[in-house]
Amino acid sequence: MKSTLSLVATALLCFVGLPTASAAVEPATPSAAELAQERQDVASWKTQRLASLTSETGWPTLVGLFWLKPGDNTFGSATTNTLRLDNRSLAGEAGTFVLEGKKVRFIARPGAGVTHDGQPVTTLELAADTTGDPTSLESGSLTFYLIERVGNLGIRVRDSESPLRTNFRGLQYFPLADDWVVNARFEPYQPHKRIPIVNILGMREDMDAPGALVFTHGGKEYRLDALLEEPEAEELFIMLADETSGDETYGAGRFMYVDLPKDGVVRLNFNRAYNPPCAFNTFATCPLPPPQNRLAVRVEAGELTYDGPHLSE
């Protein structure tokens, strides 16, 4: 049985494009030409990141998150609603979210002005964000849709006219640091590990860790567990904290996406380490770095703490 499981694990690693242990090699230091290309790539990435954050679907547009209870959940701006959002774009009684088992249906209040794809809504079953294509409902500058987190169902609301978006102050970064561009050795887990990840709301989810990324900085070796958000993901997801966390950088840590291993090596460019959504908005549901990804070193590269307005201001 043990040998059979080993063969299956190896096959799975090959299927998702990840090397087996025998393919791992000791990574070389990035060349001058590679570092120059990295600087250009980081500049383009920063431009794209800012455009995404300040778009109509950027994280600063979140204005509400309501967890549903079984049965009827009335929604609107009036104080009589189960789910109340005080917003001028929302009718006093906009409608009702009906939760039955794992299905959610929205029943609009006649004349409330709630639409879907430009058409008035009467009743509509909602697909959650975990499907990749959540059902969006609109009311003025508001968009609201169903999200699922570890089996919990809730309604997330965005406002394209949110002050957090219109007053966004921009992003700040450490100076570009070539010494924080390193080639890491990929050490696969056979089979993959299931790592418990807790989000900022205390919800726990086990995520797929295909292996660890082992790198050297300042003569010391460090390792980070890498995650696959989906079995067919084309990138590895990394959550990390370090000795700048809570000071120059966001206290709950930062995120990075990196390419899948090639010949047992993964390029880590910590200049691309960025703040999670909850650095900008309390209505986000950010996962937190696992304890083993808290590095005992100052990673002086990447995005700094956001110095701008928050919901409490």
MIROZA-252228 format. One record per residue (C-alpha): residue number from 1; residue in one letter; x, y, z. Coordinates in steps of 0.05 Angstrom, whole numbers, plus 5000, padded with zeros to 4 digits. Layout:
ATOM     n   res      u      v      w
ATOM   NUM     A      X      Y      Z
...
***
This chain:
ATOM     n   res      u      v      w
ATOM     1     M   5000   5000   5000
ATOM     2     K   5056   5048   5018
ATOM     3     S   5092   5039   4952
ATOM     4     T   5026   5049   4914
ATOM     5     L   5013   5114   4950
ATOM     6     S   5083   5138   4934
ATOM     7     L   5072   5125   4860
ATOM     8     V   5006   5162   4862
ATOM     9     A   5037   5221   4896
ATOM    10     T   5093   5224   4845
ATOM    11     A   5042   5221   4788
ATOM    12     L   5002   5277   4819
ATOM    13     L   5064   5321   4825
ATOM    14     C   5080   5310   4752
ATOM    15     F   5007   5323   4732
ATOM    16     V   5007   5393   4763
ATOM    17     G   5075   5410   4733
ATOM    18     L   5114   5404   4798
ATOM    19     P   5180   5366   4801
ATOM    20     T   5194   5305   4843
ATOM    21     A   5250   5306   4894
ATOM    22     S   5299   5275   4845
ATOM    23     A   5290   5336   4799
ATOM    24     A   5311   5387   4852
ATOM    25     V   5376   5424   4839
ATOM    26     E   5415   5476   4878
ATOM    27     P   5393   5544   4851
ATOM    28     A   5443   5594   4823
ATOM    29     T   5446   5668   4839
ATOM    30     P   5406   5711   4789
ATOM    31     S   5450   5743   4736
ATOM    32     A   5456   5818   4724
ATOM    33     A   5413   5812   4661
ATOM    34     E   5360   5774   4700
ATOM    35     L   5359   5827   4754
ATOM    36     A   5351   5883   4703
ATOM    37     Q   5292   5846   4673
ATOM    38     E   5263   5836   4742
ATOM    39     R   5265   5912   4755
ATOM    40     Q   5226   5925   4691
ATOM    41     D   5175   5871   4709
ATOM    42     V   5166   5899   4779
ATOM    43     A   5153   5969   4751
ATOM    44     S   5098   5941   4705
ATOM    45     W   5069   5899   4762
ATOM    46     K   5064   5961   4807
ATOM    47     T   5026   5999   4753
ATOM    48     Q   4977   5941   4743
ATOM    49     R   4968   5932   4818
ATOM    50     L   4949   6005   4829
ATOM    51     A   4901   6003   4770
ATOM    52     S   4867   5941   4799
ATOM    53     L   4861   5969   4869
ATOM    54     T   4830   6035   4846
ATOM    55     S   4783   6003   4796
ATOM    56     E   4708   5995   4807
ATOM    57     T   4720   5925   4834
ATOM    58     G   4782   5943   4876
ATOM    59     W   4786   5926   4950
ATOM    60     P   4774   5998   4973
ATOM    61     T   4703   5993   4944
ATOM    62     L   4679   5943   4997
ATOM    63     V   4626   5974   5042
ATOM    64     G   4591   5915   5073
ATOM    65     L   4594   5841   5090
ATOM    66     F   4533   5805   5118
ATOM    67     W   4532   5732   5139
ATOM    68     L   4466   5697   5124
ATOM    69     K   4424   5658   5173
ATOM    70     P   4377   5602   5151
ATOM    71     G   4311   5628   5125
ATOM    72     D   4294   5700   5107
ATOM    73     N   4346   5755   5112
ATOM    74     T   4315   5823   5095
ATOM    75     F   4362   5874   5063
ATOM    76     G   4359   5949   5055
ATOM    77     S   4376   6016   5086
ATOM    78     A   4319   6018   5136
ATOM    79     T   4333   5999   5209
ATOM    80     T   4279   5946   5206
ATOM    81     N   4321   5901   5161
ATOM    82     T   4358   5839   5184
ATOM    83     L   4416   5862   5140
ATOM    84     R   4421   5938   5141
ATOM    85     L   4467   5981   5098
ATOM    86     D   4460   6056   5107
ATOM    87     N   4473   6078   5035
ATOM    88     R   4437   6127   4991
ATOM    89     S   4440   6078   4932
ATOM    90     L   4399   6026   4969
ATOM    91     A   4324   6027   4979
ATOM    92     G   4296   6024   5050
ATOM    93     E   4270   5954   5034
ATOM    94     A   4310   5926   4976
ATOM    95     G   4290   5853   4983
ATOM    96     T   4303   5788   5019
ATOM    97     F   4359   5736   5015
ATOM    98     V   4330   5667   5029
ATOM    99     L   4380   5615   5053
ATOM   100     E   4356   5543   5046
ATOM   101     G   4411   5492   5058
ATOM   102     K   4468   5514   5013
ATOM   103     K   4424   5552   4964
ATOM   104     V   4409   5627   4966
ATOM   105     R   4354   5662   4929
ATOM   106     F   4342   5737   4926
ATOM   107     I   4271   5763   4924
ATOM   108     A   4269   5836   4904
ATOM   109     R   4220   5885   4934
ATOM   110     P   4177   5913   4877
ATOM   111     G   4203   5981   4855
ATOM   112     A   4267   5976   4896
ATOM   113     G   4311   5986   4835
ATOM   114     V   4353   5923   4841
ATOM   115     T   4378   5898   4774
ATOM   116     H   4419   5840   4745
ATOM   117     D   4454   5850   4678
ATOM   118     G   4414   5914   4669
ATOM   119     Q   4346   5881   4679
ATOM   120     P   4300   5890   4739
ATOM   121     V   4302   5831   4787
ATOM   122     T   4240   5796   4815
ATOM   123     T   4271   5732   4842
ATOM   124     L   4338   5701   4826
ATOM   125     E   4380   5643   4852
ATOM   126     L   4451   5666   4867
ATOM   127     A   4516   5632   4848
ATOM   128     A   4572   5644   4899
ATOM   129     D   4642   5672   4885
ATOM   130     T   4671   5602   4893
ATOM   131     T   4641   5584   4826
ATOM   132     G   4686   5636   4793
ATOM   133     D   4626   5673   4766
ATOM   134     P   4583   5700   4823
ATOM   135     T   4514   5729   4808
ATOM   136     S   4519   5805   4814
ATOM   137     L   4461   5848   4835
ATOM   138     E   4463   5924   4825
ATOM   139     S   4429   5983   4859
ATOM   140     G   4456   6051   4838
ATOM   141     S   4531   6052   4852
ATOM   142     L   4525   5988   4893
ATOM   143     T   4541   5917   4871
ATOM   144     F   4526   5858   4918
ATOM   145     Y   4538   5784   4910
ATOM   146     L   4543   5718   4948
ATOM   147     I   4609   5694   4978
ATOM   148     E   4626   5629   5011
ATOM   149     R   4681   5621   5064
ATOM   150     V   4693   5553   5095
ATOM   151     G   4620   5535   5086
ATOM   152     N   4593   5602   5111
ATOM   153     L   4551   5642   5062
ATOM   154     G   4548   5718   5062
ATOM   155     I   4532   5779   5020
ATOM   156     R   4590   5824   5001
ATOM   157     V   4574   5895   4979
ATOM   158     R   4616   5941   4936
ATOM   159     D   4605   6016   4924
ATOM   160     S   4642   6046   4865
ATOM   161     E   4634   6114   4899
ATOM   162     S   4663   6092   4966
ATOM   163     P   4706   6146   4999
ATOM   164     L   4760   6094   5009
ATOM   165     R   4765   6089   4933
ATOM   166     T   4756   6163   4916
ATOM   167     N   4805   6184   4970
ATOM   168     F   4856   6129   4957
ATOM   169     R   4926   6157   4970
ATOM   170     G   4967   6108   4929
ATOM   171     L   5018   6055   4948
ATOM   172     Q   5088   6060   4977
ATOM   173     Y   5145   6011   4972
ATOM   174     F   5214   5997   4999
ATOM   175     P   5269   6018   4950
ATOM   176     L   5281   5962   4899
ATOM   177     A   5325   5910   4930
ATOM   178     D   5364   5865   4884
ATOM   179     D   5388   5823   4943
ATOM   180     W   5315   5803   4955
ATOM   181     V   5311   5771   4886
ATOM   182     V   5332   5699   4899
ATOM   183     N   5326   5631   4867
ATOM   184     A   5295   5582   4916
ATOM   185     R   5301   5506   4916
ATOM   186     F   5233   5472   4912
ATOM   187     E   5227   5414   4961
ATOM   188     P   5163   5376   4943
ATOM   189     Y   5119   5343   4995
ATOM   190     Q   5102   5272   4975
ATOM   191     P   5044   5269   4983
ATOM   192     H   5022   5342   4986
ATOM   193     K   5010   5369   5056
ATOM   194     R   4944   5398   5080
ATOM   195     I   4962   5461   5119
ATOM   196     P   4911   5494   5165
ATOM   197     I   4901   5566   5145
ATOM   198     V   4861   5614   5190
ATOM   199     N   4831   5677   5161
ATOM   200     I   4824   5744   5196
ATOM   201     L   4754   5725   5219
ATOM   202     G   4779   5662   5254
ATOM   203     M   4753   5614   5201
ATOM   204     R   4798   5555   5186
ATOM   205     E   4810   5521   5119
ATOM   206     D   4860   5467   5101
ATOM   207     M   4899   5486   5039
ATOM   208     D   4942   5444   4991
ATOM   209     A   5017   5454   5001
ATOM   210     P   5056   5418   4945
ATOM   211     G   5123   5436   4975
ATOM   212     A   5170   5485   5009
ATOM   213     L   5214   5540   4978
ATOM   214     V   5283   5540   5009
ATOM   215     F   5327   5601   4998
ATOM   216     T   5389   5635   5026
ATOM   217     H   5395   5708   5046
ATOM   218     G   5452   5740   5084
ATOM   219     G   5485   5673   5092
ATOM   220     K   5424   5642   5127
ATOM   221     E   5374   5592   5100
ATOM   222     Y   5299   5603   5103
ATOM   223     R   5239   5564   5079
ATOM   224     L   5167   5581   5061
ATOM   225     D   5110   5533   5050
ATOM   226     A   5078   5547   4982
ATOM   227     L   5004   5535   4968
ATOM   228     L   4961   5516   4909
ATOM   229     E   4895   5555   4911
ATOM   230     E   4865   5506   4860
ATOM   231     P   4890   5439   4834
ATOM   232     E   4899   5469   4765
ATOM   233     A   4932   5534   4789
ATOM   234     E   4989   5559   4746
ATOM   235     E   5023   5597   4803
ATOM   236     L   5043   5583   4875
ATOM   237     F   5012   5626   4929
ATOM   238     I   5055   5649   4988
ATOM   239     M   5034   5683   5052
ATOM   240     L   5091   5709   5095
ATOM   241     A   5106   5753   5154
ATOM   242     D   5174   5778   5176
ATOM   243     E   5207   5825   5225
ATOM   244     T   5180   5887   5189
ATOM   245     S   5108   5863   5199
ATOM   246     G   5069   5910   5243
ATOM   247     D   5120   5965   5234
ATOM   248     E   5139   5985   5163
ATOM   249     T   5094   5932   5132
ATOM   250     Y   5024   5907   5146
ATOM   251     G   5019   5871   5213
ATOM   252     A   4982   5810   5187
ATOM   253     G   5035   5796   5135
ATOM   254     R   5040   5800   5059
ATOM   255     F   5024   5758   4998
ATOM   256     M   5064   5736   4936
ATOM   257     Y   5049   5695   4874
ATOM   258     V   5107   5660   4840
ATOM   259     D   5116   5614   4780
ATOM   260     L   5112   5539   4787
ATOM   261     P   5180   5505   4795
ATOM   262     K   5224   5496   4734
ATOM   263     D   5279   5444   4741
ATOM   264     G   5268   5446   4816
ATOM   265     V   5278   5522   4822
ATOM   266     V   5229   5579   4837
ATOM   267     R   5247   5652   4829
ATOM   268     L   5227   5693   4890
ATOM   269     N   5224   5768   4880
ATOM   270     F   5205   5798   4947
ATOM   271     N   5198   5866   4913
ATOM   272     R   5129   5838   4893
ATOM   273     A   5108   5823   4964
ATOM   274     Y   5042   5861   4973
ATOM   275     N   4990   5878   5024
ATOM   276     P   4929   5833   5030
ATOM   277     P   4860   5863   5020
ATOM   278     C   4847   5872   5094
ATOM   279     A   4903   5924   5096
ATOM   280     F   4854   5970   5059
ATOM   281     N   4786   5947   5083
ATOM   282     T   4755   5913   5144
ATOM   283     F   4704   5877   5100
ATOM   284     A   4757   5832   5069
ATOM   285     T   4767   5760   5093
ATOM   286     C   4842   5752   5087
ATOM   287     P   4878   5687   5103
ATOM   288     L   4936   5694   5150
ATOM   289     P   5007   5667   5142
ATOM   290     P   5017   5599   5176
ATOM   291     P   5067   5601   5234
ATOM   292     Q   5122   5567   5194
ATOM   293     N   5120   5625   5143
ATOM   294     R   5139   5677   5195
ATOM   295     L   5210   5693   5177
ATOM   296     A   5261   5714   5229
ATOM   297     V   5291   5767   5184
ATOM   298     R   5273   5837   5160
ATOM   299     V   5248   5831   5088
ATOM   300     E   5261   5903   5068
ATOM   301     A   5229   5896   4999
ATOM   302     G   5159   5903   4971
ATOM   303     E   5098   5941   4993
ATOM   304     L   5096   5983   5056
ATOM   305     T   5037   5992   5103
ATOM   306     Y   4980   6032   5070
ATOM   307     D   4981   6104   5094
ATOM   308     G   4911   6125   5076
ATOM   309     P   4839   6131   5100
ATOM   310     H   4804   6071   5130
ATOM   311     L   4732   6056   5146
ATOM   312     S   4739   6081   5218
ATOM   313     E   4761   6150   5194
***
